[in-house]
Amino acid sequence: MIRIENLSKDLGEFFLQDVSLKIKDGEYFVILGPTGAGKTILLETIAGIYHPDKGRIFLNGHDITNIPPRERNIGMVYQDYTLFPFLTVEENIGFGLKLRRISKEEIKHKVDELTNLMSVSHLLHRYPGTLSGGEQQKVAIARAIITRPSVLLLDEPLSAMDLRTQDFLREELRRIHHIQKLTSVHVTHNQTEAIVLADRIAVMMNGEIVQVGTPHDIFSKPLNEDIATFVGVENILDGEIRRNSDGIAVIDLGDIELDAISDYREGEVKIFVRPEDILISKKMQESSARNSIRGKIIKMTNFGAVIRLQLDNGLIASVTKLSAEDLGLGIGKEIYASFKATSVHVVKKTEGNEI
């Protein structure tokens, strides 16, 4: 387990501010945040590349804050692979074992075993310069985990690759983690990576951890407007709770009222609704969706398989291209936007970044 207590580090443009985290054994933990949030500094401070100005780092119960990087038993993978260009794939992967004076026979056995797992055994005698980006990153991951580190740190490992290779390597990382059960900390700005890979996610902004939770918690129940905006919640509306009956709050948005699941009894609130949680129809739906609002399409944006709809009532919805065609959607078309009370996340306007 990794335990980080009140970690701070100031590098001028980039900094950490009182960061505290607990990462469980065998967990795939993703630190998600925009560029410049401090994600890489946090990772490199865990690795020992930077010494914190304040705070402590524990690994499996041992305080490693002042231990040199090479003695921490931590593996690290960067986005730029950092393979040795004049060593073969086999030599790159086995390099860490060679430094530990493991016998040649044992190194060969471990390299063969791991390259079979990683599906790169056919590349053993090639050099990094002859490999694709995806192949190089798989070799870099193999080199990092062959020594069986206590934790694997991954710094934007897929960001330099094309989309197809990213998709492939995401699945490979999931498969390998499922087999190896290695505690992994992966930093990224890519939300798809976080959703696909993470057991839990920490959202980082301006050097601080602002929310920790499961992918569902982060993407459907953001703690505040900044987090909601970052994770793609496009419907962020101001309202006031008029009444609450058995956990169903009626929220006045000015022109309309919405039902939402909430324990709040009164007061000004913000509501968050994800575009993909809104059902578009020609007629008012008789379904479990408690909220059905009439509107007119004022803008349509084509993202390939998905169409983004902007309505004159202020809502934004996403529909598949096929659904848009079946419904005959177009600019000026009047439709109904329906969504469940459970799809509405409610926060108090004064609510901060407590985790």
Secondary structure, 3 states (H helix, E strand, C coil): CEEEEEEEEECCCCEEEEEEEEECCCCEEEEECCCCCCHHHHHHHHHCCCCCCEEEEEECCEECCCCCHHHCCEEEECCCCCCCCCCCHHHHHHHHHHHCCCCHHHHHHHHHHHHHHHCCHHHCCCCHHHCCHHHHHHHHHHHHHCCCCCEEEEECCCCCCCHHHHHHHHHHHHHHHHHHCCCEEEEECCHHHHHHHCCEEEEEECCEEEEEECHHHHHHCCCCHHHHHHCCCCEEEEEEEEEEECCEEEEECCCCEEEEECCCCCEEEEEEECHHHCEEECCCCCCCCCEEEEEEEEEEEECCCEEEEEECCCCEEEEEHHHHHHHCCCCCCEEEEEECHHHCEEEECCCCCCC
